[in-house]
Amino acid sequence: MKKSLVVASFAILSFLSSTQAQTIAGWTFQTSASTNNIIGAGLTPSSTQSGVLADVGTGTGSAFHATAATAWSIPSGNGSTNSWSANNWLQNDYWQFQVSTLGNSGIGVSWDQTGSATGPKNWALQFSTDGSIFTQYGTYSVTSSPAWNPGAPSGSPLESFAFDLSSITALNNISAAYFRVVDLSPTTGGAINLGNVGTAGTGRIDNFFVAVVPEPSTFALLGLGVLGLRTLRRKH
């Protein structure tokens, strides 16, 4: 599968407009719907998470870690109160987001991601149409480990990722499409700081959106872009 990672802000704007009409589902972790089933809401450590509902649109998030002692939490997001974080990362651990694309075609996904210095650096986006067989679409690296400020988004392209999956027609108009953000980092030498991934090393995700990729002719209409998205997430 050809990799199509774009971190430039303009490309991210091409995936998400400032209107909800083009957004299928989004997780900003600002409502009880998306935080009730995360460990940070008071649950005990576990290898799995489930039932993390979208804040915008309709969808369900889940996650898996091989380590049962994984602590999940909702620390500060990128310009907001909450994000989705975890420690005890091993290769093939993941976050997963499920949505219906019925009535939609030309799918794209985007999100913000960071981690602590000893959190994993190397990642992949995978997709599935049945929740069982996943195809790797592209890989990328998290090279920045800032402390996100809940009062203002960082604006750094090093923390924003987007993939245009519009060429994958199997994702069009189906009742369930699945997207995974998967850790590819080896424990030895796979951390953001190029050292070893530590059990206390965290990975953190925020603003995961599934949307319709606009046609090239509409790019010029996306003037509000990420600013519009930040405004949207504060309304939910």
URKAUR-V395027 format. One record per residue. N is the residue number from 1. RES is the residue in three letters. PHI is phi in whole degrees, -180 to 180 (NA if undefined). PSI is psi in degrees with one decimal (999 if undefined). D_CENTER is the distance of its C-alpha to the mean C-alpha in Angstrom with 1 decimal. Layout:
N/RES/PHI/PSI/D_CENTER ; N/RES/PHI/PSI/D_CENTER
//
This chain:
1/MET/NA/127.9/19.8 ; 2/LYS/-69/132.3/19.8 ; 3/LYS/-76/138.8/17.0 ; 4/SER/-140/60.9/15.8 ; 5/LEU/-89/133.6/13.5 ; 6/VAL/-134/126.3/14.1 ; 7/VAL/-110/-9.4/13.4 ; 8/ALA/-64/140.5/16.3 ; 9/SER/-62/-35.3/15.7 ; 10/PHE/-64/-37.2/18.0 ; 11/ALA/-67/-36.7/16.1 ; 12/ILE/-63/-38.6/13.0 ; 13/LEU/-61/-31.5/15.6 ; 14/SER/-69/-19.2/16.8 ; 15/PHE/-89/-32.8/13.7 ; 16/LEU/-129/119.1/13.6 ; 17/SER/-89/176.2/17.0 ; 18/SER/-84/3.1/18.0 ; 19/THR/-107/146.2/19.3 ; 20/GLN/-69/-19.5/17.9 ; 21/ALA/-60/-32.4/19.9 ; 22/GLN/-95/-4.5/17.5 ; 23/THR/-94/124.8/14.3 ; 24/ILE/-83/-49.0/14.0 ; 25/ALA/-161/151.2/11.5 ; 26/GLY/-150/142.6/9.1 ; 27/TRP/-114/109.6/8.0 ; 28/THR/-108/-10.5/9.5 ; 29/PHE/63/35.4/11.1 ; 30/GLN/-108/-3.0/14.4 ; 31/THR/-122/163.3/16.5 ; 32/SER/-64/-26.8/18.2 ; 33/ALA/-59/-36.7/16.7 ; 34/SER/-97/-7.0/13.3 ; 35/THR/-116/-14.1/14.9 ; 36/ASN/-59/-33.8/18.1 ; 37/ASN/-104/16.1/16.9 ; 38/ILE/-99/142.7/15.1 ; 39/ILE/-51/-34.9/17.7 ; 40/GLY/-60/-15.9/17.8 ; 41/ALA/-82/3.4/19.6 ; 42/GLY/119/3.3/22.5 ; 43/LEU/-79/172.0/21.9 ; 44/THR/-93/159.4/23.0 ; 45/PRO/-55/150.4/21.2 ; 46/SER/-163/160.4/20.2 ; 47/SER/-81/-14.5/18.7 ; 48/THR/-129/157.8/16.7 ; 49/GLN/-133/151.1/14.8 ; 50/SER/-157/165.0/15.2 ; 51/GLY/69/28.9/15.7 ; 52/VAL/-88/99.6/12.7 ; 53/LEU/-79/149.8/13.4 ; 54/ALA/-65/147.0/11.7 ; 55/ASP/-84/-28.9/13.2 ; 56/VAL/-124/129.2/13.8 ; 57/GLY/72/-157.7/15.2 ; 58/THR/-127/128.3/15.3 ; 59/GLY/-180/168.4/13.0 ; 60/THR/-133/130.4/12.4 ; 61/GLY/-101/153.0/9.9 ; 62/SER/-152/176.7/11.4 ; 63/ALA/-160/158.0/11.4 ; 64/PHE/-142/135.0/14.2 ; 65/HIS/-129/144.0/16.0 ; 66/ALA/-69/-21.6/19.5 ; 67/THR/-94/119.7/20.8 ; 68/ALA/-68/-20.4/22.1 ; 69/ALA/-86/9.9/22.4 ; 70/THR/-59/129.4/18.7 ; 71/ALA/-100/119.2/18.3 ; 72/TRP/-99/145.0/15.2 ; 73/SER/-153/172.6/15.1 ; 74/ILE/-128/68.4/14.0 ; 75/PRO/-75/-177.2/15.1 ; 76/SER/-53/139.4/15.0 ; 77/GLY/-94/-174.4/12.0 ; 78/ASN/-83/83.6/12.1 ; 79/GLY/89/19.3/15.1 ; 80/SER/-150/176.8/15.0 ; 81/THR/-72/-38.1/16.3 ; 82/ASN/-128/152.3/13.4 ; 83/SER/-140/-174.0/10.0 ; 84/TRP/-118/116.8/9.2 ; 85/SER/-128/156.1/11.1 ; 86/ALA/-155/156.3/13.2 ; 87/ASN/-113/-167.7/16.1 ; 88/ASN/55/55.7/18.2 ; 89/TRP/-88/134.1/15.9 ; 90/LEU/-130/160.5/17.7 ; 91/GLN/-52/136.8/17.2 ; 92/ASN/79/2.2/15.5 ; 93/ASP/-68/153.3/13.7 ; 94/TYR/-157/161.2/10.3 ; 95/TRP/-102/146.9/7.6 ; 96/GLN/-134/142.1/8.3 ; 97/PHE/-132/126.1/8.1 ; 98/GLN/-115/132.1/11.6 ; 99/VAL/-141/161.5/13.1 ; 100/SER/-93/135.0/16.6 ; 101/THR/-110/17.8/17.2 ; 102/LEU/-55/129.6/20.9 ; 103/GLY/84/2.4/22.6 ; 104/ASN/-128/150.8/20.0 ; 105/SER/-145/159.6/19.9 ; 106/GLY/76/70.8/18.2 ; 107/ILE/-94/141.0/14.5 ; 108/GLY/-136/156.4/11.7 ; 109/VAL/-131/149.8/8.0 ; 110/SER/-149/157.1/6.5 ; 111/TRP/-166/167.0/4.3 ; 112/ASP/-106/144.3/6.3 ; 113/GLN/-152/141.2/6.9 ; 114/THR/-150/-169.4/10.4 ; 115/GLY/-175/173.3/12.8 ; 116/SER/-78/169.4/16.5 ; 117/ALA/-58/-32.4/19.1 ; 118/THR/-100/14.8/19.5 ; 119/GLY/-81/167.5/15.9 ; 120/PRO/-70/144.7/14.8 ; 121/LYS/-99/-38.9/14.7 ; 122/ASN/-101/131.6/14.2 ; 123/TRP/-139/168.1/11.3 ; 124/ALA/-142/151.8/11.0 ; 125/LEU/-102/128.2/9.2 ; 126/GLN/-123/155.1/11.5 ; 127/PHE/-136/160.9/12.6 ; 128/SER/-152/152.1/15.4 ; 129/THR/-107/-2.2/17.9 ; 130/ASP/-132/-1.9/19.4 ; 131/GLY/77/3.7/16.9 ; 132/SER/-119/-53.3/19.3 ; 133/ILE/-98/119.0/19.5 ; 134/PHE/-112/141.0/16.4 ; 135/THR/-112/131.4/16.7 ; 136/GLN/-79/124.3/15.1 ; 137/TYR/-95/-40.3/14.4 ; 138/GLY/-165/164.8/13.8 ; 139/THR/-123/160.3/13.4 ; 140/TYR/-160/172.1/12.7 ; 141/SER/-127/139.6/13.5 ; 142/VAL/-94/111.1/12.4 ; 143/THR/-112/2.6/15.8 ; 144/SER/-124/140.0/15.7 ; 145/SER/-131/58.7/16.0 ; 146/PRO/-79/163.2/16.9 ; 147/ALA/-88/109.4/17.4 ; 148/TRP/-61/140.0/15.3 ; 149/ASN/-98/119.7/17.8 ; 150/PRO/-67/-17.4/17.4 ; 151/GLY/-85/-21.4/20.1 ; 152/ALA/-158/135.0/18.7 ; 153/PRO/-66/149.1/15.5 ; 154/SER/-70/-33.0/16.2 ; 155/GLY/76/4.4/16.2 ; 156/SER/-82/126.7/15.8 ; 157/PRO/-66/-15.6/14.5 ; 158/LEU/-70/-13.0/14.0 ; 159/GLU/-113/5.4/10.9 ; 160/SER/-122/133.9/9.3 ; 161/PHE/-134/146.8/8.3 ; 162/ALA/-152/144.5/9.1 ; 163/PHE/-130/135.0/10.8 ; 164/ASP/-95/107.0/13.8 ; 165/LEU/-103/20.6/14.5 ; 166/SER/-64/-20.4/17.5 ; 167/SER/-76/-14.0/19.9 ; 168/ILE/-90/87.8/18.7 ; 169/THR/-67/-19.0/21.1 ; 170/ALA/-65/-19.4/20.6 ; 171/LEU/-84/-7.7/17.4 ; 172/ASN/-79/136.2/19.6 ; 173/ASN/53/48.1/21.2 ; 174/ILE/-123/157.4/20.4 ; 175/SER/-73/-25.1/20.2 ; 176/ALA/-148/116.3/17.2 ; 177/ALA/-116/141.0/14.5 ; 178/TYR/-122/138.7/12.0 ; 179/PHE/-131/130.5/8.8 ; 180/ARG/-120/137.8/8.2 ; 181/VAL/-104/109.5/6.6 ; 182/VAL/-115/134.0/10.2 ; 183/ASP/-75/122.9/12.3 ; 184/LEU/-108/0.0/15.2 ; 185/SER/-75/130.7/17.0 ; 186/PRO/-69/151.4/20.6 ; 187/THR/-62/-40.7/21.8 ; 188/THR/-84/115.5/24.5 ; 189/GLY/75/10.5/23.6 ; 190/GLY/-101/11.7/19.9 ; 191/ALA/-85/164.4/18.9 ; 192/ILE/-57/-37.3/17.6 ; 193/ASN/-85/10.1/21.3 ; 194/LEU/72/3.8/22.5 ; 195/GLY/-89/-155.2/24.1 ; 196/ASN/-86/144.6/23.3 ; 197/VAL/-69/122.8/20.2 ; 198/GLY/-95/155.6/21.6 ; 199/THR/-62/-29.0/21.3 ; 200/ALA/-90/-4.6/20.6 ; 201/GLY/-67/134.5/18.0 ; 202/THR/-111/152.8/14.6 ; 203/GLY/-120/140.3/11.0 ; 204/ARG/-136/135.3/8.9 ; 205/ILE/-128/149.1/5.4 ; 206/ASP/-152/157.4/5.9 ; 207/ASN/54/47.8/6.3 ; 208/PHE/-81/116.1/3.9 ; 209/PHE/-123/137.0/7.1 ; 210/VAL/-110/126.7/9.2 ; 211/ALA/-147/168.3/12.5 ; 212/VAL/-83/127.9/15.8 ; 213/VAL/-75/120.5/16.4 ; 214/PRO/-65/152.9/19.7 ; 215/GLU/-64/150.6/22.8 ; 216/PRO/-52/-32.4/23.8 ; 217/SER/-69/-14.9/26.6 ; 218/THR/-97/-2.8/24.4 ; 219/PHE/-55/-40.1/22.6 ; 220/ALA/-67/-15.8/25.3 ; 221/LEU/-85/-5.7/24.7 ; 222/LEU/-93/51.0/21.3 ; 223/GLY/-64/-33.6/22.9 ; 224/LEU/-79/-36.0/20.9 ; 225/GLY/49/-131.5/17.5 ; 226/VAL/-61/-34.5/15.0 ; 227/LEU/-59/-42.7/17.9 ; 228/GLY/-63/-38.8/18.1 ; 229/LEU/-64/-42.4/14.4 ; 230/ARG/-62/-38.8/15.1 ; 231/THR/-66/-43.3/18.2 ; 232/LEU/-59/-46.3/16.7 ; 233/ARG/-67/-27.0/14.3 ; 234/ARG/-77/-12.0/17.4 ; 235/LYS/-88/-6.5/19.3 ; 236/HIS/-121/999/17.4
//
